[in-house]
Amino acid sequence: MRFDNKVAIITGSSDGIGKATALILAKEGANVVLNARGEEKLAIAAQEISQVGRTPLSVAGDICLNSTIDQIVKLTVEKFGRIDILVNNAGGSSTVRELSDITDEEWDATIVFNLKSVFRLCREVSKIMKSQNYGRIINLSSLAGQRIRCEGSYPGLHYSAAKAGILGMTKNLACTVGVHNITVNAVSPGITTTDRVYKRWQNRSPEEQAKIIASIPLGRLGTAENVAEAIAFLASDSASYITGATIDVNGGYFMG
């Protein structure tokens, strides 16, 4: 029970990596706070998680809005009195090849969703963690923030910029909050078999799929659970002397 009575906020937790992380933390004793935009999927996830641990607190809403972030923090503190773990998992990408195809509106929306929302949550939650003199922050980056395959399809420039920004922000924040016994780390997944990512994978040609698999030393795509286990490790006291680090969970496809 690595997380007995710990309180963990996980964004984007109605499915995929976020839900897998919430399940692991709940199984090991954590009180989990779920967030996603879709209320129906969030309710289904909450029911599934309640069967393995404590009943989660669900806060539906768009993480791009300050009001949603304020609500998540407020309701968590009201219900549990503290915040021990923050997993900034929510994010999303689009496929854009040419810089000229990206509108100002699309750039802004992608940066807000993938980077600014993380900054805002870190800012508000770190206030609570400082008062406790304890905290674990894990930010989800992406292979797209470190390596771009120039052949085949690849994420948009704006998504790569946001996910690279996560890595810089993680290191900077780790420097400033370490004195308060708060660790800040990043997890950078490769291609995983979550619903959203796997749909894009299936749109690739069989030849392109085979070429990618051949370039992964472990010879397979990752699962949400593979990534969630890395997140759980960084959230645990076993990682209490690790901060400012990035764990790459990609089967060896990229070795930083």
N, C-alpha and C positions, 0 to 999 in steps of 0.2 A: 504494500500500500504506500507507494512513493508519494502520493499526493493527498494523504489523509487530511481532510478538513481544509485543504487549500482551496482558494477561489480562483477560477480561471475564466477569462473572457476569450472566446474564440469567434472571430468574425468569419463570415462566409461559411457557416457551419451547418447548413441544411443538407449538404451532400459533399461528396469528394473528400479531399484532404481535410477540410475543416471538420466534417462529421466524424471521420476516422480518428482524428485527434481527440475530439470530445469524448468519443467512446472509450479510448484508452485512458484518458484522465479520469473519467467517471468510474470506470472499472477499478481504478486504483485509489478511489476515495475522494476525488475532487468534487466540489460543487461547481458545476459548469454553467456558464452564461452563453447562450447561443444567440447569434444574430445572422439574419439574411433578409433580403428584400421580400421574398415570397412567403407569405404567411402559411399557406397550405403545406408546402414542403418543410417549412420550419416546424410545424406542428407534428408532422410525421417523424422527423428526426428526433424531436423532443420525446415522443412516445418510445422510440427505439432506445434512446439513451437512458430513459427512466427505468427500463427493464434491467439494466446492468449496474446502475448506481443510484445516486440520489436524483430526485426529480429536478431537471434543469430549469433555470430561469430563461425564458425566451423573450427577446426584444426584437420584434420585426421592424425593419426600416432601412432606408438607403444610407449606407455608410458615408456617402459623399456629402451628406447634410450635417451641419454642426448640431442641429437639434437631435438627430439620431444618436450621435456620439455622446452628447450631454445626457440623453435619456439612458443610454447603456450604463454610463458611469454612475449616475444618480440612483438608478434602480438596483444596481449591484451593491453599492455601499449601503443602501437602505435595507436590503434583504440580508446581506452577509457581513456587513461591517468592515470589509477589507477587500483588496484585490491583490492576489499573489502572483498571478500569471496572466500575461497578455499575449495572445497569438494573433498577429495581424495577417490573416490568411486571405481575406476578400480581395479580389482583383480579377482582371479579365483582359483579353487581347483581341486584336483583329489583325487580319492579314493584309498588309498594304506593301506593295513593291516600290512605288516611286514616291519620293519626297513631295513631288507636285500634287499627288493624290490626297495628301493629308490636309484637311481644312483646319483653320484655327479652332473651330468648335470641337472637332474630333481630338485634336491635340490636348486642349484644355480638359475635356471630359476624361480622357485616358490618364492624364497626369493626376487629376483630382481623385479618380477612383483608385489608382494603383500606388500613388505616392503621397499626395496631400492628406488623404484620409489616414494613412499610417502616421504621418507627422502629428496630425490632430489628436489621434488616440494616444500616441506616446506622450504627448504634452500633458493631456488631462490625467491619464492613468499614473504617470510618473509622480505627479503631485501626491497621490495617495501612497504610492510605494515609498516615497521619501519619508513620509510621516511614520511609516511602519519600520523603516530601515531594512526593507526586504522587497525583492521583486525579481521576476524573470520575464523578460520581453523577448519574444521570438518573432522576427519579421520574415515573411515569405518573399523571396526574390524569385529568380528564374534563370534557367540556362540562357534565356534570351538576353539577360543582363550581363552575360560574360562571354558568350560565344555565339556567333551567327554563322550558320551554314549558308554560303552564298549560292549554292545550287538548290533547285527545288523551291518549295514555298518556305517562307520564314515570317516571323512576327513583324508588325509595323515598327517603324523607327521610334514612334512615340512610346510604344510599350517597352521596347528595349531601353530607352532612356529612363523610363520610370523605374524599371526593375534594377538598372544599374545604380540609380539614385538611392534605392533601398539599401544597397550595400554600403555606400558612402555614409548615409545617415546612421546606419547601424553602428559603424565604427566610431563616428563622432559622438553619438549618444552614449556609447559604452564608456568613453573617456570621461564624460561629464557626470554620470550618475553612479559610477563604480564606488565612490566614497560612501554612498548610501546603501551599499550591499545589494545593488541592483545589477544584474547581468543583462546584456543586450547582445543577441546573436541573430544570425540569419540562416535560413535553410533555402537552398537553391535546387529545386527539382528539375529533372529532365522531362522527357516525354512520359507521362503517366496514363494509366488506363481509367482515368476519371471520365465521366460521361461527356463533359464539354470538350476535353482534349481528344478523347478517343474518336469523336465524330470527325474532327479535323484529320486525325490519323487515317481514318477509313477513306477519306477523300483523296489521299495520296495514291499514286499508282503502285501496283505490286512491286515494280522494279525499285521505286524510291523507298518503299517500306523495307525491302530486303537489303538495300544499301545501308540504310540507317541501322537496322538490326545488326548487320555485319560489322558496323563500326562501334558497337557497344560491347566491351569486353565480356560482360556477363550474358550477352546474347539474348536479351529480352527487354521489354518495356517495364517500367516500374509500376507499382500499385500505390493507391492512396495510403495504404497501411505502411508501406516502406517509408514514405515521407513522414507519416504521423509518428512512427517510432523514433525518428531522428528529432522531431519536435519535442516529443515527450522526454527524451534524454536531456535536451537542453533546458527543459522546464524543471528537471529534477535536481535534487541536491547533489547528485553524482557529478553534475556539471558546474558546481559552485565556483570553480576556479577557471572557468572558460568564459571569456567575454570578448566582444568585437570580432568573433570568428564567423566564418561561413562554412556550413556543411553542405557539400555537393552530393545530392542523392540522384545519381543518373547512371548507375551501373558502370561507371568509368568512361562514359561518353565524352565527358570533359573533366580534365584533371588540372585544377588551378594551381 
